[in-house]
């Protein structure tokens, strides 16, 4: 039935959202208007009002209206292979690859000095903590210098409210506030070079709240892909490197114990 209608240049997409935000936002039947015998659908009543005030601004004139570039959301559990697939797709289509959690890590890395989160946490090594104390006892370091050094490190890792929210999201999976997402996600749709090139967004949205945020802001992907994998496949991918890392930590721990023992003997002598 809709195909028989004489649709406008943007078909069933909202011409106002396309013109102002460069987004293909599906229009709704209840927000429709006719202009020059063509039917236009709008995403909201506000967009409809804007169009009716100045329709010439939103319709095609000498050449067809250009559609925005491809925007893809790639979703799946940790270890599903999202990043591998996303890199291949981005290279093939000539669009940007944005790894969401990696991007969050980069925002706070200058202050934290290392990546944070359950995938990067290592077991605490007591031996490492004892070594500097014993070394200090052996070499009689100045207390003033140590205090100054501690204060300097504390100043370096002081995070802003936005950075604290990002760290809480990475470590404890706390939801990112909309105002933080506004400073991150909005630019990929509305600012260059992403606006005219397109992108594949790897690992976002991750929750219903983040999907609702995208809907509320009118940030529509052209396609969303969810990768389903068996638990055994994820285990086969993630377990060997984790085991290797654990073995390296155990070896390092044994080496530290040996050094600690030697240091204690030296202090005793």
C-alpha positions as CSV (number, residue, x, y, z in Angstrom):
1,X,0.0,0.0,0.0
2,X,2.8,2.5,0.9
3,X,4.7,1.7,-2.3
4,X,1.7,3.0,-4.4
5,X,1.8,6.4,-2.6
6,X,3.6,9.3,-4.2
7,X,6.4,9.7,-1.7
8,X,8.8,12.6,-1.3
9,X,12.6,12.6,-2.0
10,X,13.5,10.9,1.3
11,X,10.9,8.1,1.0
12,X,9.8,7.0,4.4
13,X,12.7,8.7,6.2
14,X,12.4,12.1,7.9
15,X,13.8,14.9,5.7
16,X,14.4,17.2,8.6
17,X,16.5,14.6,10.5
18,X,18.4,14.0,7.3
19,X,19.1,17.6,6.6
20,X,19.9,18.7,10.1
21,X,21.6,15.6,11.6
22,X,22.6,13.6,8.5
23,X,20.7,10.6,9.9
24,X,18.2,8.3,8.2
25,X,15.4,8.4,10.9
26,X,12.2,6.5,9.9
27,X,9.2,8.8,9.9
28,X,5.9,8.0,11.5
29,X,2.5,7.7,9.8
30,X,0.9,10.1,12.4
31,X,3.5,12.8,11.6
32,X,2.9,13.1,7.8
33,X,2.5,16.1,5.5
34,X,1.9,16.7,1.9
35,X,3.9,19.1,-0.2
36,X,3.6,19.6,-4.0
37,X,1.5,16.4,-4.2
38,X,4.2,14.4,-2.5
39,X,3.9,12.7,0.9
40,X,6.6,13.2,3.6
41,X,6.9,11.4,6.9
42,X,8.5,12.9,10.0
43,X,10.2,11.5,13.1
44,X,8.5,14.0,15.5
45,X,5.7,16.6,15.3
46,X,8.5,19.3,15.9
47,X,10.2,18.1,12.7
48,X,6.9,18.3,10.8
49,X,6.4,21.9,12.0
50,X,9.9,22.9,10.9
51,X,9.2,21.4,7.4
52,X,5.9,23.2,7.0
53,X,7.4,26.5,7.9
54,X,10.1,26.3,5.2
55,X,9.7,23.2,3.0
56,X,12.1,24.3,0.3
57,X,15.0,23.9,2.7
58,X,14.4,20.2,3.1
59,X,13.5,19.0,-0.4
60,X,15.6,18.2,-3.5
61,X,16.1,20.8,-6.1
62,X,18.6,20.3,-9.0
63,X,20.0,16.9,-7.9
64,X,18.8,14.0,-5.6
65,X,19.4,14.3,-1.8
66,X,22.5,12.4,-0.7
67,X,22.1,9.6,1.8
68,X,24.5,9.5,4.8
69,X,27.4,7.0,4.8
70,X,27.1,3.5,6.3
71,X,26.9,3.3,10.1
72,X,27.0,-0.1,11.7
73,X,26.7,-1.2,15.3
74,X,28.4,-4.6,16.0
75,X,27.4,-6.4,19.2
76,X,28.2,-9.6,20.9
77,X,29.7,-11.1,24.1
78,X,33.4,-10.6,25.1
79,X,35.4,-13.0,23.0
80,X,32.8,-13.3,20.2
81,X,35.2,-11.9,17.6
82,X,33.7,-8.5,17.2
83,X,37.0,-6.6,16.8
84,X,38.4,-9.1,14.3
85,X,35.2,-8.9,12.2
86,X,34.9,-5.1,12.6
87,X,38.5,-4.5,11.3
88,X,37.9,-6.6,8.2
89,X,34.6,-4.9,7.5
90,X,36.1,-1.4,8.0
91,X,39.0,-2.1,5.7
92,X,36.7,-3.5,3.0
93,X,34.2,-0.7,3.1
94,X,36.7,2.2,3.8
95,X,34.9,3.3,7.0
96,X,36.2,4.0,10.5
97,X,36.5,1.2,13.1
98,X,35.6,2.5,16.6
99,X,36.2,0.0,19.4
100,X,34.0,1.5,22.2
101,X,35.7,0.2,25.3
102,X,39.1,0.7,23.9
103,X,38.2,4.3,23.2
104,X,37.0,4.8,26.8
105,X,40.4,3.3,28.0
106,X,42.3,5.9,25.8
107,X,40.3,8.8,27.4
108,X,41.6,8.0,30.9
109,X,44.9,6.3,30.1
110,X,47.0,9.5,30.4
111,X,46.1,9.7,34.1
112,X,45.7,6.0,35.1
113,X,48.9,5.0,33.2
114,X,47.4,1.6,32.6
115,X,44.2,0.0,31.4
116,X,41.5,-0.6,34.0
117,X,38.8,-3.2,34.3
118,X,38.3,-6.9,35.1
119,X,40.1,-8.0,31.9
120,X,43.3,-6.1,33.0
121,X,43.4,-6.7,36.7
122,X,46.3,-8.7,38.0
123,X,46.6,-10.6,41.3
124,X,48.3,-8.5,44.0
125,X,51.9,-9.4,44.5
126,X,52.8,-9.0,48.1
127,X,56.5,-9.6,47.4
128,X,56.6,-6.6,45.1
129,X,55.2,-4.4,47.9
130,X,57.8,-5.7,50.5
131,X,60.8,-5.2,48.2
132,X,60.7,-1.3,48.2
133,X,60.2,-1.3,52.0
134,X,63.2,-3.6,52.6
135,X,65.3,-1.6,50.0
136,X,64.4,1.6,51.9
137,X,65.5,0.0,55.1
138,X,68.7,-1.1,53.5
139,X,69.6,2.2,51.8
140,X,68.0,4.5,54.4
141,X,65.9,6.7,52.0
142,X,64.8,10.1,53.1
143,X,61.2,10.2,54.4
144,X,60.7,13.7,53.0
145,X,61.5,12.6,49.4
146,X,59.2,9.6,49.7
147,X,56.3,11.8,50.9
148,X,56.8,14.3,48.1
149,X,56.9,11.5,45.5
150,X,53.7,10.0,46.9
151,X,51.9,13.4,46.8
152,X,53.1,13.9,43.2
153,X,51.7,10.5,42.1
154,X,48.4,11.2,43.9
155,X,48.1,14.5,42.0
156,X,48.7,12.8,38.6
157,X,45.8,10.3,39.1
158,X,43.2,12.8,40.2
159,X,40.3,12.3,37.7
160,X,37.5,14.7,36.7
161,X,33.9,13.7,37.2
162,X,33.6,12.5,33.6
163,X,36.8,10.4,33.9
164,X,35.6,8.9,37.2
165,X,32.3,7.9,35.5
166,X,34.3,6.2,32.7
167,X,36.5,4.4,35.1
168,X,33.5,3.2,37.1
169,X,32.0,1.9,33.9
170,X,35.1,0.0,32.9
171,X,35.8,-1.5,36.4
172,X,32.3,-1.9,37.9
173,X,30.1,-1.8,34.8
174,X,28.2,1.3,36.1
175,X,26.1,3.0,33.5
176,X,27.6,6.1,31.8
177,X,25.5,9.2,32.4
178,X,23.9,10.8,29.3
179,X,26.0,13.9,29.6
180,X,29.2,11.8,29.3
181,X,27.8,9.9,26.3
182,X,26.9,13.3,24.7
183,X,30.6,14.1,24.7
184,X,31.6,10.8,23.1
185,X,28.9,9.2,21.0
186,X,27.3,12.3,19.5
187,X,30.4,13.3,17.6
188,X,30.5,10.1,15.6
189,X,27.2,11.0,13.9
190,X,27.5,14.7,13.7
191,X,31.2,15.7,13.4
192,X,33.9,15.2,10.7
193,X,35.6,13.0,9.6
194,X,33.1,10.4,10.8
195,X,30.0,12.3,9.6
196,X,30.9,12.0,5.9
197,X,32.9,8.7,6.0
198,X,30.9,6.4,8.1
199,X,32.0,3.9,10.8
200,X,31.5,0.5,12.4
201,X,30.9,0.9,16.1
202,X,32.3,-2.2,17.9
203,X,30.6,-3.0,21.3
204,X,28.0,-0.2,21.6
205,X,25.2,-0.1,22.7
206,X,25.8,-2.6,25.5
207,X,22.7,-2.1,27.5
208,X,19.0,-1.3,27.0
209,X,19.7,2.1,28.6
210,X,22.4,2.9,26.0
211,X,20.1,1.8,23.2
212,X,17.4,4.0,24.5
213,X,19.9,6.9,24.7
214,X,20.7,6.5,21.0
215,X,17.0,6.5,20.2
216,X,16.3,9.6,22.3
217,X,19.1,11.5,20.6
218,X,18.1,10.3,17.1
219,X,21.4,8.5,16.6
220,X,20.2,5.7,14.2
221,X,22.6,3.1,12.8
222,X,21.8,1.7,9.4
223,X,22.3,-1.8,10.6
224,X,22.9,-3.6,13.9
225,X,24.7,-7.0,13.9
226,X,24.7,-9.3,16.9
227,X,27.3,-12.1,16.8
228,X,26.1,-15.3,18.6
229,X,28.8,-17.8,19.7
230,X,28.9,-21.0,21.7
231,X,30.5,-20.7,25.2
232,X,33.0,-23.4,24.2
233,X,34.3,-21.3,21.3
234,X,34.8,-18.3,23.6
235,X,36.6,-20.5,26.1
236,X,38.9,-21.8,23.3
237,X,39.8,-18.3,22.3
238,X,40.3,-16.6,25.7
239,X,41.7,-19.4,27.9
240,X,45.1,-20.1,26.3
241,X,46.3,-16.4,26.4
242,X,45.0,-16.0,29.9
243,X,46.8,-19.2,31.0
244,X,50.0,-18.0,29.5
245,X,49.7,-14.6,31.3
246,X,49.0,-16.4,34.6
247,X,52.1,-18.6,34.1
248,X,54.2,-15.5,33.5
249,X,52.9,-13.9,36.7
250,X,53.7,-17.1,38.7
251,X,57.2,-17.1,37.3
252,X,57.6,-13.4,38.1
253,X,56.3,-14.1,41.7
254,X,58.9,-16.9,42.2
255,X,61.6,-14.6,40.9
256,X,60.5,-11.9,43.4
257,X,60.5,-14.3,46.3
258,X,64.0,-15.3,45.5
259,X,65.1,-11.6,45.3
260,X,63.2,-10.9,48.6
261,X,65.0,-13.8,50.3
262,X,68.4,-12.5,49.0
263,X,67.6,-9.0,50.2
264,X,66.6,-10.2,53.7
265,X,69.9,-12.1,53.9
266,X,71.8,-9.0,52.9
267,X,70.0,-6.9,55.6
268,X,70.7,-9.6,58.2
269,X,74.4,-9.5,57.3
